[in-house]
Amino acid sequence: MRAGSPPAGAWIDRAVVIWVLIALAAAMVVYIVAWYRESD
């Protein structure tokens, strides 16, 4: 990694990681809500 402004690829990788984490969290919330409603 060079000093200075990071290449565009770094931004893409970071955005992908953030969106994957958001998708996993959202899927987990939806799964918990569905399981909670089913168990009621």
PyMOL Python script that loads the backbone (N, CA, C, O; Angstrom):
from pymol import cmd

cmd.read_pdbstr("""\
ATOM      1  N   MET A   1       0.846  -1.196   0.000  1.00  0.00           N
ATOM      2  CA  MET A   1       0.000   0.000   0.000  1.00  0.00           C
ATOM      3  C   MET A   1       0.881   1.245   0.000  1.00  0.00           C
ATOM      4  O   MET A   1       1.752   1.398   0.856  1.00  0.00           O
ATOM      5  N   ARG A   2       0.649   2.123  -0.957  1.00  0.00           N
ATOM      6  CA  ARG A   2       1.426   3.364  -1.019  1.00  0.00           C
ATOM      7  C   ARG A   2       0.784   4.435  -0.142  1.00  0.00           C
ATOM      8  O   ARG A   2      -0.415   4.405   0.136  1.00  0.00           O
ATOM      9  N   ALA A   3       1.616   5.381   0.284  1.00  0.00           N
ATOM     10  CA  ALA A   3       1.083   6.508   1.053  1.00  0.00           C
ATOM     11  C   ALA A   3       0.337   7.452   0.117  1.00  0.00           C
ATOM     12  O   ALA A   3       0.623   7.513  -1.079  1.00  0.00           O
ATOM     13  N   GLY A   4      -0.615   8.179   0.672  1.00  0.00           N
ATOM     14  CA  GLY A   4      -1.373   9.114  -0.155  1.00  0.00           C
ATOM     15  C   GLY A   4      -2.804   8.634  -0.339  1.00  0.00           C
ATOM     16  O   GLY A   4      -3.303   7.841   0.459  1.00  0.00           O
ATOM     17  N   SER A   5      -3.462   9.109  -1.385  1.00  0.00           N
ATOM     18  CA  SER A   5      -4.848   8.731  -1.619  1.00  0.00           C
ATOM     19  C   SER A   5      -4.911   7.278  -2.088  1.00  0.00           C
ATOM     20  O   SER A   5      -4.146   6.879  -2.966  1.00  0.00           O
ATOM     21  N   PRO A   6      -5.811   6.491  -1.513  1.00  0.00           N
ATOM     22  CA  PRO A   6      -5.929   5.085  -1.921  1.00  0.00           C
ATOM     23  C   PRO A   6      -6.532   4.971  -3.316  1.00  0.00           C
ATOM     24  O   PRO A   6      -7.265   5.863  -3.741  1.00  0.00           O
ATOM     25  N   PRO A   7      -6.239   3.898  -4.030  1.00  0.00           N
ATOM     26  CA  PRO A   7      -6.828   3.707  -5.363  1.00  0.00           C
ATOM     27  C   PRO A   7      -8.333   3.472  -5.273  1.00  0.00           C
ATOM     28  O   PRO A   7      -8.867   3.220  -4.193  1.00  0.00           O
ATOM     29  N   ALA A   8      -9.011   3.557  -6.419  1.00  0.00           N
ATOM     30  CA  ALA A   8     -10.464   3.389  -6.436  1.00  0.00           C
ATOM     31  C   ALA A   8     -10.851   1.987  -5.973  1.00  0.00           C
ATOM     32  O   ALA A   8     -11.920   1.800  -5.392  1.00  0.00           O
ATOM     33  N   GLY A   9      -9.998   1.009  -6.224  1.00  0.00           N
ATOM     34  CA  GLY A   9     -10.310  -0.363  -5.830  1.00  0.00           C
ATOM     35  C   GLY A   9     -10.511  -0.498  -4.332  1.00  0.00           C
ATOM     36  O   GLY A   9     -11.326  -1.305  -3.884  1.00  0.00           O
ATOM     37  N   ALA A  10      -9.769   0.291  -3.547  1.00  0.00           N
ATOM     38  CA  ALA A  10      -9.914   0.218  -2.089  1.00  0.00           C
ATOM     39  C   ALA A  10     -11.312   0.673  -1.675  1.00  0.00           C
ATOM     40  O   ALA A  10     -11.922   0.081  -0.784  1.00  0.00           O
ATOM     41  N   TRP A  11     -11.819   1.722  -2.322  1.00  0.00           N
ATOM     42  CA  TRP A  11     -13.170   2.189  -2.005  1.00  0.00           C
ATOM     43  C   TRP A  11     -14.211   1.131  -2.363  1.00  0.00           C
ATOM     44  O   TRP A  11     -15.178   0.926  -1.630  1.00  0.00           O
ATOM     45  N   ILE A  12     -14.000   0.456  -3.506  1.00  0.00           N
ATOM     46  CA  ILE A  12     -14.951  -0.574  -3.924  1.00  0.00           C
ATOM     47  C   ILE A  12     -14.941  -1.728  -2.922  1.00  0.00           C
ATOM     48  O   ILE A  12     -15.996  -2.215  -2.516  1.00  0.00           O
ATOM     49  N   ASP A  13     -13.739  -2.161  -2.528  1.00  0.00           N
ATOM     50  CA  ASP A  13     -13.656  -3.253  -1.555  1.00  0.00           C
ATOM     51  C   ASP A  13     -14.335  -2.862  -0.247  1.00  0.00           C
ATOM     52  O   ASP A  13     -15.072  -3.650   0.344  1.00  0.00           O
ATOM     53  N   ARG A  14     -14.074  -1.629   0.197  1.00  0.00           N
ATOM     54  CA  ARG A  14     -14.673  -1.190   1.464  1.00  0.00           C
ATOM     55  C   ARG A  14     -16.188  -1.139   1.351  1.00  0.00           C
ATOM     56  O   ARG A  14     -16.888  -1.563   2.271  1.00  0.00           O
ATOM     57  N   ALA A  15     -16.709  -0.627   0.236  1.00  0.00           N
ATOM     58  CA  ALA A  15     -18.155  -0.547   0.057  1.00  0.00           C
ATOM     59  C   ALA A  15     -18.773  -1.945   0.026  1.00  0.00           C
ATOM     60  O   ALA A  15     -19.839  -2.169   0.599  1.00  0.00           O
ATOM     61  N   VAL A  16     -18.100  -2.882  -0.643  1.00  0.00           N
ATOM     62  CA  VAL A  16     -18.618  -4.256  -0.714  1.00  0.00           C
ATOM     63  C   VAL A  16     -18.674  -4.866   0.680  1.00  0.00           C
ATOM     64  O   VAL A  16     -19.668  -5.492   1.048  1.00  0.00           O
ATOM     65  N   VAL A  17     -17.611  -4.687   1.453  1.00  0.00           N
ATOM     66  CA  VAL A  17     -17.589  -5.248   2.813  1.00  0.00           C
ATOM     67  C   VAL A  17     -18.705  -4.649   3.656  1.00  0.00           C
ATOM     68  O   VAL A  17     -19.393  -5.364   4.385  1.00  0.00           O
ATOM     69  N   ILE A  18     -18.883  -3.329   3.556  1.00  0.00           N
ATOM     70  CA  ILE A  18     -19.934  -2.673   4.348  1.00  0.00           C
ATOM     71  C   ILE A  18     -21.316  -3.185   3.942  1.00  0.00           C
ATOM     72  O   ILE A  18     -22.148  -3.467   4.805  1.00  0.00           O
ATOM     73  N   TRP A  19     -21.568  -3.307   2.639  1.00  0.00           N
ATOM     74  CA  TRP A  19     -22.881  -3.773   2.190  1.00  0.00           C
ATOM     75  C   TRP A  19     -23.131  -5.223   2.579  1.00  0.00           C
ATOM     76  O   TRP A  19     -24.259  -5.599   2.898  1.00  0.00           O
ATOM     77  N   VAL A  20     -22.060  -6.053   2.552  1.00  0.00           N
ATOM     78  CA  VAL A  20     -22.222  -7.451   2.976  1.00  0.00           C
ATOM     79  C   VAL A  20     -22.583  -7.504   4.457  1.00  0.00           C
ATOM     80  O   VAL A  20     -23.458  -8.274   4.854  1.00  0.00           O
ATOM     81  N   LEU A  21     -21.920  -6.695   5.275  1.00  0.00           N
ATOM     82  CA  LEU A  21     -22.235  -6.682   6.707  1.00  0.00           C
ATOM     83  C   LEU A  21     -23.664  -6.202   6.938  1.00  0.00           C
ATOM     84  O   LEU A  21     -24.377  -6.756   7.775  1.00  0.00           O
ATOM     85  N   ILE A  22     -24.087  -5.174   6.200  1.00  0.00           N
ATOM     86  CA  ILE A  22     -25.459  -4.676   6.341  1.00  0.00           C
ATOM     87  C   ILE A  22     -26.458  -5.758   5.925  1.00  0.00           C
ATOM     88  O   ILE A  22     -27.474  -5.955   6.592  1.00  0.00           O
ATOM     89  N   ALA A  23     -26.171  -6.454   4.827  1.00  0.00           N
ATOM     90  CA  ALA A  23     -27.079  -7.500   4.349  1.00  0.00           C
ATOM     91  C   ALA A  23     -27.170  -8.637   5.363  1.00  0.00           C
ATOM     92  O   ALA A  23     -28.258  -9.155   5.614  1.00  0.00           O
ATOM     93  N   LEU A  24     -26.039  -9.028   5.948  1.00  0.00           N
ATOM     94  CA  LEU A  24     -26.054 -10.098   6.949  1.00  0.00           C
ATOM     95  C   LEU A  24     -26.860  -9.670   8.174  1.00  0.00           C
ATOM     96  O   LEU A  24     -27.654 -10.452   8.697  1.00  0.00           O
ATOM     97  N   ALA A  25     -26.663  -8.450   8.630  1.00  0.00           N
ATOM     98  CA  ALA A  25     -27.397  -7.970   9.802  1.00  0.00           C
ATOM     99  C   ALA A  25     -28.895  -7.910   9.502  1.00  0.00           C
ATOM    100  O   ALA A  25     -29.708  -8.307  10.337  1.00  0.00           O
ATOM    101  N   ALA A  26     -29.265  -7.420   8.324  1.00  0.00           N
ATOM    102  CA  ALA A  26     -30.676  -7.326   7.960  1.00  0.00           C
ATOM    103  C   ALA A  26     -31.302  -8.714   7.856  1.00  0.00           C
ATOM    104  O   ALA A  26     -32.420  -8.929   8.323  1.00  0.00           O
ATOM    105  N   ALA A  27     -30.581  -9.656   7.245  1.00  0.00           N
ATOM    106  CA  ALA A  27     -31.100 -11.015   7.114  1.00  0.00           C
ATOM    107  C   ALA A  27     -31.281 -11.647   8.488  1.00  0.00           C
ATOM    108  O   ALA A  27     -32.257 -12.361   8.722  1.00  0.00           O
ATOM    109  N   MET A  28     -30.342 -11.388   9.401  1.00  0.00           N
ATOM    110  CA  MET A  28     -30.455 -11.950  10.742  1.00  0.00           C
ATOM    111  C   MET A  28     -31.671 -11.378  11.464  1.00  0.00           C
ATOM    112  O   MET A  28     -32.388 -12.107  12.150  1.00  0.00           O
ATOM    113  N   VAL A  29     -31.905 -10.077  11.310  1.00  0.00           N
ATOM    114  CA  VAL A  29     -33.061  -9.450  11.955  1.00  0.00           C
ATOM    115  C   VAL A  29     -34.353 -10.029  11.389  1.00  0.00           C
ATOM    116  O   VAL A  29     -35.270 -10.358  12.142  1.00  0.00           O
ATOM    117  N   VAL A  30     -34.431 -10.155  10.064  1.00  0.00           N
ATOM    118  CA  VAL A  30     -35.637 -10.709   9.437  1.00  0.00           C
ATOM    119  C   VAL A  30     -35.866 -12.140   9.907  1.00  0.00           C
ATOM    120  O   VAL A  30     -37.000 -12.523  10.194  1.00  0.00           O
ATOM    121  N   TYR A  31     -34.792 -12.938   9.988  1.00  0.00           N
ATOM    122  CA  TYR A  31     -34.914 -14.329  10.422  1.00  0.00           C
ATOM    123  C   TYR A  31     -35.393 -14.402  11.866  1.00  0.00           C
ATOM    124  O   TYR A  31     -36.247 -15.226  12.193  1.00  0.00           O
ATOM    125  N   ILE A  32     -34.852 -13.550  12.732  1.00  0.00           N
ATOM    126  CA  ILE A  32     -35.258 -13.562  14.144  1.00  0.00           C
ATOM    127  C   ILE A  32     -36.721 -13.148  14.279  1.00  0.00           C
ATOM    128  O   ILE A  32     -37.468 -13.742  15.057  1.00  0.00           O
ATOM    129  N   VAL A  33     -37.131 -12.126  13.520  1.00  0.00           N
ATOM    130  CA  VAL A  33     -38.524 -11.678  13.590  1.00  0.00           C
ATOM    131  C   VAL A  33     -39.459 -12.782  13.104  1.00  0.00           C
ATOM    132  O   VAL A  33     -40.494 -13.033  13.721  1.00  0.00           O
ATOM    133  N   ALA A  34     -39.103 -13.444  12.002  1.00  0.00           N
ATOM    134  CA  ALA A  34     -39.944 -14.521  11.478  1.00  0.00           C
ATOM    135  C   ALA A  34     -40.012 -15.675  12.472  1.00  0.00           C
ATOM    136  O   ALA A  34     -41.085 -16.234  12.696  1.00  0.00           O
ATOM    137  N   TRP A  35     -38.877 -16.038  13.073  1.00  0.00           N
ATOM    138  CA  TRP A  35     -38.858 -17.128  14.055  1.00  0.00           C
ATOM    139  C   TRP A  35     -39.674 -16.750  15.284  1.00  0.00           C
ATOM    140  O   TRP A  35     -40.374 -17.589  15.850  1.00  0.00           O
ATOM    141  N   TYR A  36     -39.585 -15.482  15.701  1.00  0.00           N
ATOM    142  CA  TYR A  36     -40.329 -15.021  16.874  1.00  0.00           C
ATOM    143  C   TYR A  36     -41.829 -15.094  16.612  1.00  0.00           C
ATOM    144  O   TYR A  36     -42.597 -15.488  17.488  1.00  0.00           O
ATOM    145  N   ARG A  37     -42.244 -14.714  15.407  1.00  0.00           N
ATOM    146  CA  ARG A  37     -43.669 -14.771  15.083  1.00  0.00           C
ATOM    147  C   ARG A  37     -44.149 -16.217  14.973  1.00  0.00           C
ATOM    148  O   ARG A  37     -45.265 -16.528  15.390  1.00  0.00           O
ATOM    149  N   GLU A  38     -43.328 -17.095  14.420  1.00  0.00           N
ATOM    150  CA  GLU A  38     -43.708 -18.506  14.288  1.00  0.00           C
ATOM    151  C   GLU A  38     -43.830 -19.167  15.655  1.00  0.00           C
ATOM    152  O   GLU A  38     -44.737 -19.970  15.876  1.00  0.00           O
ATOM    153  N   SER A  39     -42.926 -18.839  16.572  1.00  0.00           N
ATOM    154  CA  SER A  39     -42.924 -19.490  17.883  1.00  0.00           C
ATOM    155  C   SER A  39     -44.028 -18.953  18.783  1.00  0.00           C
ATOM    156  O   SER A  39     -44.308 -19.539  19.828  1.00  0.00           O
ATOM    157  N   ASP A  40     -44.657 -17.853  18.398  1.00  0.00           N
ATOM    158  CA  ASP A  40     -45.686 -17.278  19.250  1.00  0.00           C
ATOM    159  C   ASP A  40     -46.984 -18.075  19.157  1.00  0.00           C
ATOM    160  O   ASP A  40     -47.968 -17.733  19.812  1.00  0.00           O
TER     161      ASP A  40
END
""", "prot")
cmd.dss("prot")
cmd.show_as("cartoon", "prot")
cmd.util.cbc("prot")
cmd.orient("prot")
